[in-house]
Amino acid sequence: MLHYEHLLDNVRKIHFVGIGGSGMCPLAEILHNEGYEITGSDVSESDTLERIRSYGIPVTMGHFAENVIGADMVVYTAAVKLDNPELVSAKKNNIPAVERCIMLGAVVEKYKRSVAVCGTHGKTTTTSMITQILTMSEADPTAIIGAKLPFIGGNSRVGKSDLIVCEACEYVDTFLHIYPALTVILNVDEDHLDYFGTLDRIKESFTKFADQTSKTLVVNGDDENTMFCVEGMKEKGKKVVTFGFGENNDFRALITDNDSVYDSFDLYYHDLKIAHINLSVPGKFNVMNALAAAAATITLGVLPEDAAKSLEEFHGAHRRFEILGKPQGITVADDFAHHPTELEATLKTAMSMGFNNVWAVFQPHTFSRTYTFLDEFARVLSIPDHCVLSEILPVREKNTWNIYSKDLADKIDGCVWFKTFEEIADYVTQKAAPGDLILTIGGGNVYMCAGMIMKKLSAE
């Protein structure tokens, strides 16, 4: 059953409002490659816009009513306000306007073999791993990733095969606009409670997404919530493939001892060892991500030894424990973690890597998440040697919870907080010493603080 079969009927020219966004650029690139005439607008320059312009796609700086004139369709993200001059102009001129998630669904539907990666944690890394495996195995996939993958030089790739890989986000049920052939479910955890409200509602959404997958579900067999969401799917004719550390999984990882900060593991299919993998990214959570990627790609027909080789050459995605440099012998890294579960995994990994001291610089992301998980955040942010907080990034909210970074800092021994990134950068660069790790963490713009830290250390 096709759901967006006729969306692009009689459409030749498509205008993207905010074309430089990480979710918009890949769609513009794919549609441009398919022969559509693409235009776009944005409000700030970026590397992404340079990439877009390199294809010959015109981009206007600023949102103006005249930008959409002549377009057959307008694409926008949920972040764009309805009073945006381009959306107002589209409505006035009877030009259809669709959200990015709907266009994503239409694009994915064009591919016979579509792979969607979902889960509360690990989506970007696993999508990146799958993309790298399929590309190195000469499967020539198209890919849409939530962050830059150095291996492909961006967050998207246009292939010539019938295979597409995309990251599928659960927030505001965005992924329910995608109808993939194969879905990877990494985990199902409490998050985005400002929208879902309860874990039961989250599980309901993931169950629906599993149900609208046409052929195969590759799922975390160790995660109780994930397994709940795929109950009864085999009876509906879907193939269910499990991965995890537990012995009952179809694909299993058995971690082996080594002298590296990176994990190695034997990959088993049932009782048969089919590969040995030496990872080049840290953390047990990346073993699970790699296991998911291997299970998905081998299910698609990739040879186990090819999957292993690709995973060994995977060095991470942008903002996923990304090492920025080691000025003055101080390692500076940046990570996207913004939920307590992600933070715990990242910080435990950092503490296991042999640094003299770990300085965690955390930017809380949204008032609602900080309020809801206040005690959990306090517990996991007590893991590193030192914790520094910025102000809470409000994103789309007003502070109706009356919650502040000081409330979190007061629950963490020795924690300090500052209003500006400049103050944080001054503080940690004065305190850190050779052999230490400074790790900036958060789902917002805390990477800017990492840049300031790097600049200060490099100048001294």
Phi, psi and chi 1 to 4 in degrees:
 res  aa     phi    psi   chi1   chi2   chi3   chi4
   1 MET       -  122.8  177.6 -179.6  176.4      -
   2 LEU   -92.2  140.1  -63.5  176.7      -      -
   3 HIS  -109.8  -24.6  -60.0   82.9      -      -
   4 TYR  -127.2   31.4  -63.6  108.3      -      -
   5 GLU   -56.2  -37.0 -178.1  179.8    7.7      -
   6 HIS  -106.5    6.8  -58.3  -66.5      -      -
   7 LEU   -58.6  -39.5 -178.7   69.4      -      -
   8 LEU  -100.5   12.8  -68.0  168.1      -      -
   9 ASP   -60.3  134.7  -74.6   -0.8      -      -
  10 ASN    61.8   20.7  -56.3  -47.4      -      -
  11 VAL  -104.8  129.1  171.5      -      -      -
  12 ARG  -121.4  -42.7  179.4 -175.1   58.9   84.3
  13 LYS  -115.7  126.5 -176.6  176.8 -179.5 -179.1
  14 ILE  -123.5  131.1  -54.6  172.4      -      -
  15 HIS  -108.1  131.1  179.3   78.3      -      -
  16 PHE  -105.0  120.6  -77.8   76.8      -      -
  17 VAL   -87.0  108.7 -175.9      -      -      -
  18 GLY    85.8   47.4      -      -      -      -
  19 ILE   -64.9  -20.1 -164.7  168.4      -      -
  20 GLY   -79.7   -6.1      -      -      -      -
  21 GLY   -63.9  150.4      -      -      -      -
  22 SER   -62.4  -26.6   61.5      -      -      -
  23 GLY   -89.1  -19.4      -      -      -      -
  24 MET   -89.4  -42.1  -63.8  -76.1  -91.9      -
  25 CYS   -53.8  -46.8  169.9      -      -      -
  26 PRO   -60.7  -40.2  -24.2   35.1      -      -
  27 LEU   -65.1  -42.3  -65.9  177.0      -      -
  28 ALA   -61.8  -41.5      -      -      -      -
  29 GLU   -64.3  -44.7 -178.5  179.0   -6.7      -
  30 ILE   -64.8  -46.7  -67.7  166.7      -      -
  31 LEU   -67.6  -36.1  -69.3  167.3      -      -
  32 HIS   -60.5  -42.2  169.3   74.8      -      -
  33 ASN   -66.1  -27.5 -170.7   68.6      -      -
  34 GLU   -84.4   -0.5  -69.8 -176.6   -3.5      -
  35 GLY   103.4    1.8      -      -      -      -
  36 TYR   -75.2  149.8  -68.5   91.5      -      -
  37 GLU   -87.0  117.4 -176.5 -178.3  -15.3      -
  38 ILE  -111.7  136.5  -54.0  -62.3      -      -
  39 THR  -129.5  164.0   62.5      -      -      -
  40 GLY  -156.0  167.8      -      -      -      -
  41 SER  -141.0  155.5   62.2      -      -      -
  42 ASP  -159.9  173.6 -142.5  -52.4      -      -
  43 VAL  -112.6   -7.8  -66.7      -      -      -
  44 SER  -146.8  146.0   57.8      -      -      -
  45 GLU   -72.0  152.6  -68.0  -70.4  -11.2      -
  46 SER  -161.8  167.1   64.4      -      -      -
  47 ASP   -61.0  -34.0  -67.9  -17.4      -      -
  48 THR   -62.7  -41.8  -53.8      -      -      -
  49 LEU   -65.8  -36.2  -72.8 -171.8      -      -
  50 GLU   -60.8  -41.4  -72.7 -175.7   19.9      -
  51 ARG   -63.7  -45.1  178.8  176.3  173.1  132.8
  52 ILE   -59.8  -46.2  -75.7  -70.8      -      -
  53 ARG   -65.1  -29.4  -70.4 -167.6 -179.4  103.3
  54 SER   -64.4  -18.9   73.8      -      -      -
  55 TYR   -86.7   -2.4  -57.9  129.3      -      -
  56 GLY    87.9   13.5      -      -      -      -
  57 ILE   -85.3  121.6  -62.8  173.5      -      -
  58 PRO   -73.8  136.2   23.6  -29.8      -      -
  59 VAL  -126.5  129.0  177.4      -      -      -
  60 THR   -99.0  133.5  -57.5      -      -      -
  61 MET   -86.3  116.5  -64.1  -49.9  -63.0      -
  62 GLY   107.7  151.4      -      -      -      -
  63 HIS  -101.8  114.8  -61.5  -51.0      -      -
  64 PHE  -131.6  146.0  -54.7  103.1      -      -
  65 ALA   -54.3  -39.4      -      -      -      -
  66 GLU   -70.0  -14.3   57.7  -91.6   24.4      -
  67 ASN   -62.5  -28.1  -71.7  -15.2      -      -
  68 VAL   -93.9   -9.3  -55.3      -      -      -
  69 ILE   -62.2  127.8  -58.2  -57.6      -      -
  70 GLY    96.7  -10.9      -      -      -      -
  71 ALA   -79.2  149.1      -      -      -      -
  72 ASP   -93.3  -17.4  -59.5  -48.2      -      -
  73 MET  -157.7  148.2  179.6  170.2  -75.5      -
  74 VAL  -120.0  135.8  170.9      -      -      -
  75 VAL  -115.9  134.8 -178.2      -      -      -
  76 TYR  -141.4  163.0   63.8   97.4      -      -
  77 THR   -98.6  165.6   68.2      -      -      -
  78 ALA   -63.4  -20.2      -      -      -      -
  79 ALA   -74.8  -16.9      -      -      -      -
  80 VAL   -79.7  128.0  173.8      -      -      -
  81 LYS   -72.1  149.7  -58.7  -73.7 -167.2  -64.2
  82 LEU   -67.5  -17.5  -67.1  178.7      -      -
  83 ASP   -91.1   10.5   61.2   -4.4      -      -
  84 ASN   -57.0  131.9  179.4  -76.9      -      -
  85 PRO   -54.6  -33.2  -24.1   32.4      -      -
  86 GLU   -73.4  -37.7  -63.3 -179.1    7.6      -
  87 LEU   -70.1  -39.1  -69.7 -171.1      -      -
  88 VAL   -61.1  -43.0  172.2      -      -      -
  89 SER   -66.1  -39.1  179.1      -      -      -
  90 ALA   -62.2  -43.0      -      -      -      -
  91 LYS   -65.1  -42.6 -175.9  175.8 -178.3 -180.0
  92 LYS   -62.6  -34.9  179.9 -179.9  177.1 -178.2
  93 ASN   -99.6   14.2  -70.2  -78.9      -      -
  94 ASN    56.8   38.4  -64.1  -46.3      -      -
  95 ILE   -97.2  122.0  -58.6  170.1      -      -
  96 PRO   -58.1  135.0  -19.9   30.7      -      -
  97 ALA  -123.7  127.7      -      -      -      -
  98 VAL  -126.8  148.2  -60.7      -      -      -
  99 GLU   -70.3  154.4  -85.1 -160.7   38.6      -
 100 ARG   -53.6  -38.2  177.9 -110.6  176.5 -157.8
 101 CYS   -64.4  -33.0   57.9      -      -      -
 102 ILE   -71.4  -41.8  -66.7  174.2      -      -
 103 MET   -64.4  -36.3 -176.2   57.0   76.8      -
 104 LEU   -59.8  -44.2  174.2   61.3      -      -
 105 GLY   -60.4  -40.3      -      -      -      -
 106 ALA   -67.3  -40.2      -      -      -      -
 107 VAL   -67.4  -46.4  166.4      -      -      -
 108 VAL   -59.2  -36.3  169.4      -      -      -
 109 GLU   -65.6  -17.7 -151.3  158.9   88.4      -
 110 LYS   -74.0  -14.0  -71.3  174.0  171.2  -74.4
 111 TYR  -106.5  131.8  -67.0   79.5      -      -
 112 LYS   -66.5  -42.8 -177.2  178.5  179.0 -179.3
 113 ARG  -106.8   95.0  -66.8 -174.6  -64.6  163.0
 114 SER  -109.4  133.8   50.7      -      -      -
 115 VAL  -120.4  123.6  178.9      -      -      -
 116 ALA  -116.5  134.1      -      -      -      -
 117 VAL  -111.3  117.7 -179.7      -      -      -
 118 CYS  -128.4  172.3   69.9      -      -      -
 119 GLY   141.4  158.4      -      -      -      -
 120 THR   -72.2  -31.2  -41.2      -      -      -
 121 HIS  -134.7  143.2  -39.2  -65.5      -      -
 122 GLY    93.0    4.3      -      -      -      -
 123 LYS   -59.2  -49.6  -68.9 -175.0  -69.8  -67.3
 124 THR   -65.4  -45.4  -64.8      -      -      -
 125 THR   -63.3  -44.5  -63.0      -      -      -
 126 THR   -67.8  -40.5  -54.3      -      -      -
 127 THR   -61.2  -40.0  -53.0      -      -      -
 128 SER   -64.3  -44.6  -61.9      -      -      -
 129 MET   -60.9  -46.1  -72.5  175.6  165.7      -
 130 ILE   -61.4  -42.8  -69.2  172.5      -      -
 131 THR   -60.4  -44.5  -61.3      -      -      -
 132 GLN   -66.4  -41.9 -175.1  152.4  -28.4      -
 133 ILE   -61.1  -48.6  -67.5  169.3      -      -
 134 LEU   -66.4  -36.5  -66.9  174.2      -      -
 135 THR   -69.1  -46.7  -56.7      -      -      -
 136 MET   -67.8  -23.6  -69.6 -177.8   66.2      -
 137 SER   -87.8    7.6  -58.2      -      -      -
 138 GLU    62.5   32.2  -60.8 -177.7   -6.5      -
 139 ALA   -83.2  -11.6      -      -      -      -
 140 ASP    53.6   58.2 -162.7   17.6      -      -
 141 PRO   -81.1  158.2   34.8  -38.3      -      -
 142 THR   -90.8  144.9  -66.3      -      -      -
 143 ALA  -142.2  143.6      -      -      -      -
 144 ILE  -129.8  112.0  -59.9  174.0      -      -
 145 ILE  -121.6  150.4  -50.6  171.9      -      -
 146 GLY   -80.3    0.5      -      -      -      -
 147 ALA  -154.6  169.2      -      -      -      -
 148 LYS   -71.0  134.9  -67.9  178.4 -178.1  176.5
 149 LEU  -109.9  109.8  172.0   59.9      -      -
 150 PRO   -53.0  -33.0  -28.0   35.8      -      -
 151 PHE   -58.6  -33.6  176.9   74.8      -      -
 152 ILE  -109.2    1.4   60.1  173.1      -      -
 153 GLY    74.5   21.9      -      -      -      -
 154 GLY   172.7 -163.6      -      -      -      -
 155 ASN  -108.8   17.4   67.9  -32.4      -      -
 156 SER  -151.4  159.1   59.0      -      -      -
 157 ARG  -147.4  137.7 -178.7 -174.7 -167.8  -82.4
 158 VAL  -108.8  114.8  177.7      -      -      -
 159 GLY  -104.2  178.3      -      -      -      -
 160 LYS  -111.3    3.6  -66.8 -176.6  172.7   62.2
 161 SER   -90.0 -177.3   71.3      -      -      -
 162 ASP   -93.9   22.0   63.5   -8.4      -      -
 163 LEU  -114.4  128.1  179.8   59.2      -      -
 164 ILE  -130.9  142.5 -171.6  169.8      -      -
 165 VAL  -120.6  130.2 -176.2      -      -      -
 166 CYS  -141.2  152.3   73.4      -      -      -
 167 GLU   -84.4  131.5 -171.8  170.9  -32.7      -
 168 ALA  -118.5  108.5      -      -      -      -
 169 CYS   -91.2  136.5 -178.6      -      -      -
 170 GLU   -82.2  -16.7   74.9  -82.0    7.8      -
 171 TYR   -58.0  134.8 -177.0   58.2      -      -
 172 VAL    48.3   31.9  -62.0      -      -      -
 173 ASP    59.3   29.2  -76.0  -34.4      -      -
 174 THR   -55.1  -40.1  -63.1      -      -      -
 175 PHE   -69.4  -11.1   62.6  176.9      -      -
 176 LEU   -74.0   -1.3  -63.7 -175.4      -      -
 177 HIS   -92.6    2.3  -67.1  -77.8      -      -
 178 ILE  -111.7  137.1  -53.6  171.0      -      -
 179 TYR  -124.3   79.3  -66.0   79.7      -      -
 180 PRO   -80.4  163.9   30.0  -33.2      -      -
 181 ALA   -82.4  -37.1      -      -      -      -
 182 LEU  -130.9  130.1 -175.4  152.0      -      -
 183 THR  -119.0  134.4  -71.0      -      -      -
 184 VAL  -102.6  124.1  178.3      -      -      -
 185 ILE  -112.0  112.0  -54.8  180.0      -      -
 186 LEU   -81.3  -38.6  -60.6  167.7      -      -
 187 ASN  -176.7  160.2   38.6   63.6      -      -
 188 VAL  -132.7  113.3  178.5      -      -      -
 189 ASP  -135.3  167.1 -161.8   -4.1      -      -
 190 GLU   -70.9  118.2  -77.8 -173.2  -56.4      -
 191 ASP  -163.1  166.5 -162.4   12.0      -      -
 192 HIS    52.3   41.1  -58.7  -56.0      -      -
 193 LEU   -70.1  -13.3  -64.7 -179.7      -      -
 194 ASP   -64.1  -24.8   56.7  -42.1      -      -
 195 TYR  -102.7  -51.2  172.1   73.5      -      -
 196 PHE   -78.0  -36.2  -71.8  110.3      -      -
 197 GLY    87.5  -50.3      -      -      -      -
 198 THR  -138.7  160.7   64.7      -      -      -
 199 LEU   -64.2  -36.1  176.9   58.7      -      -
 200 ASP   -59.4  -39.0  -75.5  -17.8      -      -
 201 ARG   -68.1  -36.5  175.3   66.7 -175.0   82.2
 202 ILE   -63.7  -46.0  -64.6  170.0      -      -
 203 LYS   -62.6  -36.8  -71.4  158.6   67.8  174.3
 204 GLU   -61.2  -40.5  179.1 -175.3  -37.6      -
 205 SER   -68.1  -44.4 -170.8      -      -      -
 206 PHE   -65.7  -35.6  -86.1   91.5      -      -
 207 THR   -62.8  -42.0  -60.0      -      -      -
 208 LYS   -64.4  -40.7 -172.8  172.3 -177.8 -179.7
 209 PHE   -65.5  -41.0 -172.2   50.6      -      -
 210 ALA   -60.2  -39.9      -      -      -      -
 211 ASP   -67.9  -30.6 -164.7   26.3      -      -
 212 GLN   -90.9    8.4   63.4 -169.2   43.9      -
 213 THR   -81.8  130.6  -58.4      -      -      -
 214 SER   -81.2  -32.1   61.9      -      -      -
 215 LYS  -124.3  -59.2  -66.3 -177.3  179.2  179.6
 216 THR  -132.4  138.7  -53.2      -      -      -
 217 LEU  -116.8  121.1  -65.6  159.7      -      -
 218 VAL  -107.5  110.7  178.4      -      -      -
 219 VAL  -132.4  155.6  -57.7      -      -      -
 220 ASN   -74.0  103.3 -177.3  -14.6      -      -
 221 GLY   -73.1  -10.9      -      -      -      -
 222 ASP   -87.9  -12.0  -66.8  -12.7      -      -
 223 ASP  -100.1  114.5 -176.6   55.8      -      -
 224 GLU   -59.4  -41.8 -177.7  179.8  -20.5      -
 225 ASN   -65.8  -39.7  -68.2  -26.0      -      -
 226 THR   -63.0  -45.5  -63.4      -      -      -
 227 MET   -65.1  -32.5  -65.6  -51.7  -66.5      -
 228 PHE   -60.6  -39.5  174.3   87.0      -      -
 229 CYS   -72.2  -17.7  -65.5      -      -      -
 230 VAL  -109.2   11.1  -61.7      -      -      -
 231 GLU   -59.5  134.3  -78.2 -178.0   11.0      -
 232 GLY    80.8   -1.8      -      -      -      -
 233 MET   -71.6  -32.6  -66.3  -61.6  166.0      -
 234 LYS   -63.3  -38.3  -72.7 -176.9  179.6  178.4
 235 GLU   -66.5  -20.9  -71.8   71.8   18.8      -
 236 LYS   -90.7    8.6  -67.2 -174.6  176.8 -175.8
 237 GLY    91.0    8.7      -      -      -      -
 238 LYS   -94.5  143.4  -55.2  177.6 -161.0  -58.7
 239 LYS   -83.2  131.0 -178.7  179.4 -179.4 -179.5
 240 VAL  -115.6  118.1  177.8      -      -      -
 241 VAL  -113.3  127.1  177.0      -      -      -
 242 THR  -106.1  150.7   58.7      -      -      -
 243 PHE  -137.0  157.1   62.7   85.7      -      -
 244 GLY   157.7 -169.6      -      -      -      -
 245 PHE   -90.0  -22.0  -63.9  114.6      -      -
 246 GLY   -68.8  149.0      -      -      -      -
 247 GLU   -67.6  -20.1  -67.5 -175.6    0.2      -
 248 ASN   -85.4   -1.7  -67.3  -32.9      -      -
 249 ASN   -78.0  152.7  -71.1  -63.5      -      -
 250 ASP   -66.2  -47.3  -63.4  -50.0      -      -
 251 PHE  -110.9  130.5  -71.6   87.6      -      -
 252 ARG  -134.3  143.1 -177.0  165.6   60.8   95.5
 253 ALA  -107.6  130.0      -      -      -      -
 254 LEU  -116.7  105.7 -178.5   61.9      -      -
 255 ILE   -68.8  134.7  -65.5  177.2      -      -
 256 THR  -111.1  154.0   55.7      -      -      -
 257 ASP   -72.5  138.9  -68.3  -28.4      -      -
 258 ASN  -153.0  175.0   63.6   31.9      -      -
 259 ASP   -97.2    9.3  -63.8  -34.2      -      -
 260 SER   -96.5  159.2  171.0      -      -      -
 261 VAL   -76.0  -10.8  -64.0      -      -      -
 262 TYR   -99.4  143.5  -54.0  122.0      -      -
 263 ASP   -80.4  151.4  -75.3  -59.3      -      -
 264 SER  -120.5  149.6  -62.0      -      -      -
 265 PHE  -151.9  152.0   65.7   94.4      -      -
 266 ASP   -88.1  133.7  -69.1  -30.2      -      -
 267 LEU   -99.8  121.7  174.6   62.6      -      -
 268 TYR  -112.2  142.0  -77.7   82.8      -      -
 269 TYR  -112.1  108.5 -179.9   66.5      -      -
 270 HIS    55.4 -119.6  -63.0  -58.3      -      -
 271 ASP   -97.4    4.7  -66.2  -33.1      -      -
 272 LEU  -102.9  122.7  178.4   65.7      -      -
 273 LYS   -73.8  122.2  178.1 -178.5  171.4 -178.8
 274 ILE  -113.3  -11.4   56.2  175.4      -      -
 275 ALA  -169.6  160.2      -      -      -      -
 276 HIS  -121.2  133.8  178.8   74.8      -      -
 277 ILE  -126.4  124.6  -59.6  171.2      -      -
 278 ASN  -104.1  108.5  -61.2  -53.4      -      -
 279 LEU   -75.3  155.2  -68.6  179.5      -      -
 280 SER  -115.4   17.3  -60.2      -      -      -
 281 VAL  -130.5  145.2  -73.9      -      -      -
 282 PRO   -85.7  159.1   32.6  -35.9      -      -
 283 GLY   103.8  141.1      -      -      -      -
 284 LYS   -62.0  -31.2  -63.9  -69.2 -173.2  -64.6
 285 PHE   -64.0  -29.6   58.8   93.1      -      -
 286 ASN   -77.0  -23.8  -87.0  -38.0      -      -
 287 VAL   -62.5  -44.2  173.1      -      -      -
 288 MET   -66.5  -40.5 -171.8   61.7   93.4      -
 289 ASN   -61.9  -43.4  -68.1  -24.0      -      -
 290 ALA   -65.5  -38.5      -      -      -      -
 291 LEU   -62.5  -43.4 -177.9   56.7      -      -
 292 ALA   -62.1  -43.7      -      -      -      -
 293 ALA   -64.5  -42.0      -      -      -      -
 294 ALA   -64.0  -45.0      -      -      -      -
 295 ALA   -60.4  -43.6      -      -      -      -
 296 ALA   -66.5  -46.5      -      -      -      -
 297 THR   -73.7  -36.0   51.7      -      -      -
 298 ILE   -66.5  -37.4  -67.5  170.4      -      -
 299 THR   -61.3  -32.3  -61.9      -      -      -
 300 LEU   -79.2   -8.4  -73.4  167.7      -      -
 301 GLY   114.9    0.9      -      -      -      -
 302 VAL   -71.9  140.6  173.1      -      -      -
 303 LEU   -69.2  140.2  -65.5  174.0      -      -
 304 PRO   -53.9  -40.3  -27.2   35.6      -      -
 305 GLU   -67.7  -30.2   55.9  -93.8   32.3      -
 306 ASP   -72.9  -39.4  -70.5  -19.3      -      -
 307 ALA   -62.3  -42.6      -      -      -      -
 308 ALA   -62.6  -45.5      -      -      -      -
 309 LYS   -61.5  -42.7 -177.6  176.6 -174.7  -63.5
 310 SER   -65.6  -41.2  -59.8      -      -      -
 311 LEU   -66.4  -34.0  -73.3  168.5      -      -
 312 GLU   -68.2  -25.2  -70.4 -178.3   -9.5      -
 313 GLU   -96.1    5.5  -65.5 -173.0   27.0      -
 314 PHE   -84.6  121.2  177.9   81.2      -      -
 315 HIS  -113.3   18.4  -64.7  -79.8      -      -
 316 GLY   104.6  166.2      -      -      -      -
 317 ALA  -110.7  164.2      -      -      -      -
 318 HIS   -57.2  130.7  178.6   54.7      -      -
 319 ARG    68.1   21.3  -62.0 -146.7   64.3 -144.2
 320 ARG  -116.2   88.6  -87.4   61.9 -176.9 -179.8
 321 PHE    45.1   52.6 -144.1  117.7      -      -
 322 GLU   -84.4  117.9 -178.4 -179.9   13.0      -
 323 ILE   -77.4  118.4  -55.7  -63.7      -      -
 324 LEU   -90.5  -25.8  -57.5  178.4      -      -
 325 GLY   162.2  176.0      -      -      -      -
 326 LYS  -134.6   56.0  -59.7  179.3 -178.7 -179.5
 327 PRO   -66.3  136.6   23.7  -33.1      -      -
 328 GLN    56.6   25.3  -62.2 -169.9   50.9      -
 329 GLY    77.6    7.9      -      -      -      -
 330 ILE  -103.0  120.3  -61.1  170.4      -      -
 331 THR   -79.7  129.6  -59.9      -      -      -
 332 VAL  -115.7  125.7 -178.6      -      -      -
 333 ALA  -134.0  163.1      -      -      -      -
 334 ASP  -138.4  140.8 -179.3   52.6      -      -
 335 ASP  -144.4  149.3 -166.5   89.5      -      -
 336 PHE   -84.2   -6.5 -170.9   72.5      -      -
 337 ALA   -52.8  131.9      -      -      -      -
 338 HIS  -142.8    4.3   53.1  -80.0      -      -
 339 HIS  -117.5  147.1 -179.7  -80.3      -      -
 340 PRO   -52.9  -39.0  -29.2   35.9      -      -
 341 THR   -62.8  -45.4  -58.3      -      -      -
 342 GLU   -64.2  -44.1  -61.7  164.6  -17.3      -
 343 LEU   -59.9  -43.6  -87.3  175.8      -      -
 344 GLU   -60.9  -45.7 -177.2  169.1   18.0      -
 345 ALA   -62.9  -43.8      -      -      -      -
 346 THR   -66.8  -44.5  -60.6      -      -      -
 347 LEU   -71.8  -35.2  -68.7  170.9      -      -
 348 LYS   -65.5  -38.5  -77.9 -176.0  175.4  179.0
 349 THR   -62.9  -45.9  -65.1      -      -      -
 350 ALA   -59.3  -40.8      -      -      -      -
 351 MET   -72.1  -17.5  -68.1  -65.1  -71.3      -
 352 SER   -93.1    0.8   71.1      -      -      -
 353 MET   -94.4    4.3  -65.9  176.0   72.7      -
 354 GLY    86.4   16.5      -      -      -      -
 355 PHE   -75.7  152.5  -66.5  102.0      -      -
 356 ASN   -64.2  -47.1  -66.3  -22.6      -      -
 357 ASN  -141.8  143.0  -74.2  -79.6      -      -
 358 VAL  -110.1  119.7  173.0      -      -      -
 359 TRP  -102.5  108.7  -61.9   79.6      -      -
 360 ALA   -95.1  120.4      -      -      -      -
 361 VAL  -107.6  106.9  176.3      -      -      -
 362 PHE  -112.5  133.1  180.0   59.1      -      -
 363 GLN  -106.4  105.9  179.4 -172.8   43.4      -
 364 PRO   -58.8  141.1  -22.7   34.6      -      -
 365 HIS  -117.4  106.1 -169.9  -97.2      -      -
 366 THR    79.2  142.3   74.6      -      -      -
 367 PHE   -66.3  -41.2  -61.1  115.5      -      -
 368 SER   -63.5  -43.6   58.8      -      -      -
 369 ARG   -67.5  -40.7 -175.8 -178.0  -77.4  115.3
 370 THR   -63.1  -42.9  -52.2      -      -      -
 371 TYR   -66.1  -47.4  177.4   83.3      -      -
 372 THR   -64.5  -40.3  -57.9      -      -      -
 373 PHE  -110.7   29.0  -62.2  112.1      -      -
 374 LEU   -53.9  -50.4 -173.8   65.5      -      -
 375 ASP   -68.1  -36.6  -71.1  -22.3      -      -
 376 GLU   -66.1  -41.7  -70.8   89.5  -21.1      -
 377 PHE   -61.2  -43.4  -84.4  124.0      -      -
 378 ALA   -61.4  -40.4      -      -      -      -
 379 ARG   -65.0  -49.0  177.3  179.9   62.7   81.4
 380 VAL   -76.5  -27.7  -60.8      -      -      -
 381 LEU   -79.0   -2.0  -72.9  168.2      -      -
 382 SER   -88.0   -5.8  -62.0      -      -      -
 383 ILE   -67.5  -46.9  -67.9  171.3      -      -
 384 PRO   -72.1  168.3   28.5  -36.9      -      -
 385 ASP   -66.5  -36.9  -59.7  -66.9      -      -
 386 HIS  -139.9  141.9  -51.6  -80.1      -      -
 387 CYS  -127.3  130.8  179.8      -      -      -
 388 VAL  -125.9  131.7 -178.1      -      -      -
 389 LEU  -112.7  147.3  -59.5  179.2      -      -
 390 SER   -99.3  179.6   75.2      -      -      -
 391 GLU   -63.8  157.9  -67.1  -81.8   31.4      -
 392 ILE   -70.9  132.7  -60.9  171.1      -      -
 393 LEU   -82.8  116.7 -172.1   70.3      -      -
 394 PRO   -72.7  -27.8   24.4  -33.0      -      -
 395 VAL    55.8  -99.9 -169.4      -      -      -
 396 ARG  -110.5   14.4   51.1 -167.5  170.6  -96.3
 397 GLU  -121.2  160.1  -60.2  175.6  -23.7      -
 398 LYS  -104.6  151.9  -66.9 -177.3  178.4  178.9
 399 ASN   -80.9   67.1 -168.3    5.7      -      -
 400 THR   -76.8  -10.0   55.5      -      -      -
 401 TRP   -88.1   -9.4  -67.5  -92.8      -      -
 402 ASN    54.0   47.1 -164.6   33.2      -      -
 403 ILE  -114.9  140.4 -173.8   78.9      -      -
 404 TYR  -136.9  160.4  -61.0   91.6      -      -
 405 SER   -58.5  -32.4  -73.8      -      -      -
 406 LYS   -59.4  -35.7 -176.9  179.9 -175.6  -57.7
 407 ASP   -62.3  -37.7  -60.0  -41.2      -      -
 408 LEU   -74.6  -44.0  178.0   55.4      -      -
 409 ALA   -59.2  -37.6      -      -      -      -
 410 ASP   -63.6  -19.2  -72.9  -14.8      -      -
 411 LYS   -94.1   -2.1  -71.3  177.3  170.1  -76.6
 412 ILE  -119.5  120.0  -55.4  166.4      -      -
 413 ASP   -57.2  128.0  -72.5  -15.4      -      -
 414 GLY    74.8    2.9      -      -      -      -
 415 CYS   -73.3  142.6 -178.3      -      -      -
 416 VAL  -124.7  157.7  -64.8      -      -      -
 417 TRP  -139.1  152.0   63.4  -82.6      -      -
 418 PHE  -136.8  156.2  -63.2   95.4      -      -
 419 LYS   -79.6  -30.3  -71.1 -172.3  174.9 -177.8
 420 THR  -123.6  155.1   67.9      -      -      -
 421 PHE   -64.7  -32.7  -72.6  158.0      -      -
 422 GLU   -60.6  -43.5  -71.6   84.2   -4.6      -
 423 GLU   -64.6  -40.3  -68.8  172.4  -70.5      -
 424 ILE   -64.0  -46.0  -68.3  174.0      -      -
 425 ALA   -60.7  -42.4      -      -      -      -
 426 ASP   -60.8  -44.9  -75.9  -19.9      -      -
 427 TYR   -64.5  -53.2  178.1   81.1      -      -
 428 VAL   -71.9  -32.0  -65.2      -      -      -
 429 THR   -71.6  -26.4   53.6      -      -      -
 430 GLN   -78.8  -28.4  -70.2  169.3   12.5      -
 431 LYS   -92.7  -35.6  -63.8  -73.8 -173.6  179.2
 432 ALA   -71.2  153.9      -      -      -      -
 433 ALA  -132.4  163.4      -      -      -      -
 434 PRO   -51.7  137.5  -28.5   36.5      -      -
 435 GLY    93.6   -4.6      -      -      -      -
 436 ASP   -93.4  163.2  -72.0   -2.2      -      -
 437 LEU  -117.1  128.0  167.6   69.2      -      -
 438 ILE  -107.0  116.6  -59.9  174.6      -      -
 439 LEU  -118.1  111.6  177.0   62.9      -      -
 440 THR   -87.4  137.7   56.8      -      -      -
 441 ILE  -139.3  140.1  -34.4  169.7      -      -
 442 GLY   151.0  159.8      -      -      -      -
 443 GLY   -89.3    2.1      -      -      -      -
 444 GLY  -102.5 -128.4      -      -      -      -
 445 ASN  -108.8   27.7   61.3  -12.8      -      -
 446 VAL   -65.6  -16.2   71.7      -      -      -
 447 TYR   -60.0  -24.3   59.7   86.1      -      -
 448 MET   -66.2  -35.9  -64.3  174.3   65.3      -
 449 CYS   -66.1  -39.5 -173.7      -      -      -
 450 ALA   -59.6  -40.5      -      -      -      -
 451 GLY   -62.8  -41.2      -      -      -      -
 452 MET   -64.2  -40.9  -66.7  176.6 -173.2      -
 453 ILE   -62.5  -46.4  -68.0  167.3      -      -
 454 MET   -59.4  -43.0  -78.9  -67.7  -65.3      -
 455 LYS   -64.2  -43.9 -172.3  174.4  179.9  179.4
 456 LYS   -65.0  -45.2  -75.2  179.8  179.4  -66.4
 457 LEU   -67.8  -35.7  -70.9  174.2      -      -
 458 SER   -73.5  -23.5  -60.8      -      -      -
 459 ALA   -86.8  -18.6      -      -      -      -
 460 GLU   -81.1      -  -68.0  176.4    4.1      -
